[in-house]
Amino acid sequence: MSNKNISITLTTNKKQKPDVNNLVFGKVFTDHMFVMDYSSDKGWHDAKIIPYQPITIEPSAMIFHYGQTVFEGLKAYFSAEGKVLLFRPEKNMQRLNQSNDRLCIPAIDEELALEALKELINIDREWIPQAEGTSLYVRPFIISTEPTLGVHPANNYKFMIIMSPVGSYYKEGIHPVKIAVENKYVRAVAGGTGQAKTAGNYASSLKAQEVAEEKGYSQVLWLDGVERKYIEEVGSMNIFFKIDGEVVTPELNGSILAGITRDSIIHLLKHWNVPVVEKRISIDEIFQAYKDGRLEEVFGTGTAAVISPVGELFWNNERIIVNGGKTGELSMKLYNTLTSIQLGKESDPFGWVVEVEQKVVENK
């Protein structure tokens, strides 16, 4: 679908860009944004790129009362050759529609959404930082805007894309993080919204995250919501364990988000002939593997952090130090390889990387 379907209004007042050496995740936003509206009688319409600005919706808008919203997250990178690259962006749009389906939000045209995404990045490409470990974080999201107090799927929505130059998600960077295993609170159960990327999942995780941070831990590792024993995912990451040379990650069971980085890591491991298994695994098994000297590495995967080694796990007042609290060899290899593919430094045998064509843009 051609970008002739997208109207463009360029800003006349460009913002000052932040210091690339002091970027804070998700605090500063680029000059432009994408907006498209939906109504039950017109469908998705009025696709446009406009200067970044506040939006106006009524206090009765259903998003405020019933939480009907979904979102995605991906990054744009500058290669050493000056090309702007995206990593598997079509997967983000596919997953956005999967989340839409679960939240009763009308499906978007994935082709148009990708076209809008590329157009927006091209317009604000000068916002993409080029320092080591930096990128342009891209946030597509949809909210229900119908001004009605009634529990039913809304008849009006707004699809937006905003972007923010970012540094490393964790202040620890690629160094190992400390994770607390959650026993009291539940994030999701099969049949719920755990496999959708929706705001409510994150809101329900905040209390446990707050408690973990007070104890000095970066993130929470969630257990299943029924038996409270099987590992699911970390707040912002999927989780992997290397035990006796085999990499194990929880299977997608209906309450775990199907991470795009997770999928990419599984592909890489299989490409390297490293044994990798998706299965149900309990926290008891992990702690026992540690006691038996078989737990070699633990790492999380996600768009924001890419690979985040785990150096410590805390559960039931018991603390274990993984791999001496150091980044494991496999974790580092995965991080280096995946980021090199994303940055165009290494060959891409999977066809994951998409280039954003540079072109002159005018108001239209």
N, C-alpha and C positions, 0 to 999 in steps of 0.2 A: 504494500500500500504506500503510495507516495506521500511525502510530507506536504503536498499541496492541500491535504486535508487539515493541516495544522496551521492556524494563524499565528503570526509572530509579532510581538511588540517588544522592541529592544529598549533597555533602560537608557535614560539620558543622564543618570547619576550613578556611576559605578562606585562600588564600595572599596574601601582600603582593604587590601588582603592581609591576613595575619602573618606573623613571623613563622616561617616553616620549621624553625627549630623549637618552637614552643606551642605546637598545635595541641589543643584539647579536644577530645572526641565529641563531635556533635554540638559544638557551641557557636560556631560561625557558619553562615550560609552564603551561598553564591549569589550572583546578581539576578538570576532568573529562576523561574519555576514553571512546571507544566501543570495545567488544570484542564479537566474535562468533566462535564456534568452528565447526570443521568436522570431521566424522568420516565415514568411508566408509559407515557404516551409517545415519547420521542426516542426512547432508548438512549444510548451514549451519544453525546453530541457536543458541539462547541469546543473542540479540542484546540488549545491555545498555549503558547509560551508567552509569559508576561514577566515583568519585573517582580522579583521576590517581594511579597507584601502580605500583610494580615488578610485573613478572610473574614467575611461577615456572615454569620448564620444566627438564627433565632435561638433564644434560650430554650425553646421547646424542641429544638432539633433532637431527633431520636438518638443520635450518638451519645449525647450527654446522659441519657436516662437508661438506655438498654445495651450500650456497648457494641453496636453492630459496626465493626471495623476490622480491617485486615491490613497487613503491610509486608514489605520485603526489604532486603538490604543487600547491596552489592557494591563493588568498587570499580573505579576507573583508574588506570595507571598510565604514566608516561614511560615508554621504552627508551633505551639509550639512543635509539635512532630518531626520537622525537615523535613516534607514533602513539596515539591514544588507544589503549587496549581495554577490553572488557573480558570478564571471565564467565563463560557459560550463561550469558544474560537471558537466553531463552528459557533456561530452567527456572529462573526467578519468576518469569511471567506465567509459566505453566503452574508453578506452585501457588502463585497469587490466585489463579483461577480455582485451584483446588481448595484454597482457604475460602474464596468467595462462595463456592458451592456449600461448604459446611456452615457458613454464616448467612446463607440465603441472600447473598449479594449477586446481582446480575454479572455474568461473565464479561470480561473485557475482551476486545479484539487484541490478541497477543501480538500480531504483526504491527498494528498501529501503535501499541504501547512501546514496542521495541524501537520503532521509527521515532517516536516522540523522545524516548530516552536518548537515542543517539544524537538527535537534533539538539536537545538541551545540553548534552555534554559538549557537543561541538561549539555551541554558542559560548559556553563558560569554560572552555578548555584551558584558558590561562589561569584558572583557579586550581588546576591539578598540581599539587606540590611535587617537587622532584627530589627532595631530600630522601636519604635512605630510610626505608620503613614507612614512608608516607604514601597517601593515596587520596582520591576523592571519593568519599562515601556517598552513595546514592540511595535515597529512601522513597520508593513508590508506596503509596498508601491510599486507602479508600475509606471514607466515612459516610454514614447515613445522615442526611440533612433534612429529611421531611419534618416539618414543625408539628408533630402530633404526639400526644401522650397516649399511646395505646401499644400494647405488646403484640406486634406483628412485623413482618419484614417491611422495611421502609419502601416508599415509592420514589424517593429521590436520594441521589448519592453524588459525591464529589470524589474524583480520582485525581490525585496530585503526585508530583515527583519533585522533591527538593534535594539539594546536594550540599555537602559540607567537607572541606578539606580536613583531613585527619592524620594524626600520627598513630602510634601504637595504641591499641585498645587498652591493654594493661600496662600500667607503669612499669611492671616487671619485664615487659617485652617478652623475648623468647626464654627468659629465665623461668624456672619452675614456680608455679603458684601453689598456694595452700588452699585446700578445699575441705569444707565440712559436709559430712553426710547428714541429711535431714531426717529426723525421726518423728517429729511432731506434726509438721504440716504436710499437706498433699498438694501437688501441682495439677495433676490431671489423672483421669482414668480412661480406659478404652471405652469408646462410645461418646466421650466428652469432646472437648475442643483441643486436646493436646497436640494433635497432628496438624492443626491449623496454626498459622502465624497471626494471632489475634491479640489485641491489647490485654484482654482479660487474663490470659495465661501469665502475662508478665506482672500484672497488678497483684495476682494471687501469690506471686513468688516473693514480693517485696519484704514481707515480714520476716521470712526465714533468712533472706539475704541480709537484712538489717541485723538480725541476731548474730549471724555468722561474722559479719564485719566487726561487730563489737568484740568478738573473740579473736580477731586478727586473721580471718580467712577471707580470701578474695571472692569465692563463689560457693554455691551450695550444690551438692550432688543429690538429686532427687531419687527416691526409691518409689516402687509402684504404690499406687493408692489403695490397694486391696490388702495384700499380705504384708506390705511394708518391708520387703526383703529383697526384691529384685531391682537391679539398677536400671534407671531410665536415662536421664541426661542431666547435664549441668545447666544452670540458668541461661547461659548464652552459648552453650556448646553441646555437641554430641561428645561422647566419651569412649575412649579405646584403652584396652589393657594388653600389654605384651607379657604372656605367661609361657615359659618354656619354649620361647621362639615362635609361638603362635600369637597372632593378634586377634583379640576378641572384642566385639562391640555389641551392645544390646540390639536385638532385632527390632524392626519397626512393627510395633504391636497395636497401633491405633491411638496411642497416647504420647508418642515420641515424634518430634518434628523431623521430617526427612531432610536432613541438612545437605546442601549442595556440596559443601566442602567435605562432609562425611562421605558422600558418594564418590567424590574425586579421590579421596584417600584410599578407599577400598579398591578403586580402579588401579591406582598407582601400586598398591601392595601386590595385587594380582599380577600386574605387569612385571614386577620384580620377582615373582614367584615366592613371595613371602606368604606363608599360610595365614589366611584371615577368615574368621568365622563370625557370622551374625547369629546370635542366639540369646536366649534368656540366661542371665548370669546373676547370682545373688551376691550381696555385699559380704556374706560369710565366706563365700568362695574366694573373694579377693583377699580378705584378711588372712585366710588360711594359706593361700598361695604365698603371701608375704612371709608368714611364719615358717613355711616350708622352704623359703629361699628361691621360689619359682617366679615371683612377681618381678619382672625386669624393668618395665616402663609403664607409665600411665600418661595419657595426653588427651587434651580436648581439641575439637576441631570446630571452626566456625568462620563466617565471612569476616567478622571484625578482627579476631585474633589470629586467624589462619590455623596455626598450630600453637597450642598452649600446654607445655609440659606441666605435669603435676608432680610436685616434690613432696607433698605431705597430704595425707588423708586422716581425718578425725571422725571417729564414730564410736558411740557408746563409751565415751570417756577414754577411748584408746586411740593413740596417735601412732601412725606408721610413716616412716620416711622412705620414699621410693627412690631407688637408685642413688642412695646417699644424698638426696636432695639436689641432684645435678640433672641437667638436661641429658636425656638418653640419646644414644647414637642414632636410633631409628627416628626418633622425634625430630632431631636436627636434620637428618637426611630428607625427611618428608617436608619439613619447613623450607629448606633450601631449594628443593626440587619444585615444589608447588609455587613458591614465590618467583622462582626463576622462569617458570612457564608463564605465570601471570604477567611478568615484566618483559617477556619476549627475549630473555637472556638464554633460554634453553629451548630445544626443539619441542614441539607440541604434538606428540604422536596420536593424541585423541581428538584433535580439532576443536579444542575447548576455547581458544582465544579468538575474539572478534575485534577487528579494528574499526574504530570510528573514523570515517572519512573526514578529512579537513576540507571545509568549503566556506566561501563567503556567504554571510547571512544578512538579509535586509528585512526591514519591516514589511509585513504583508498581511 
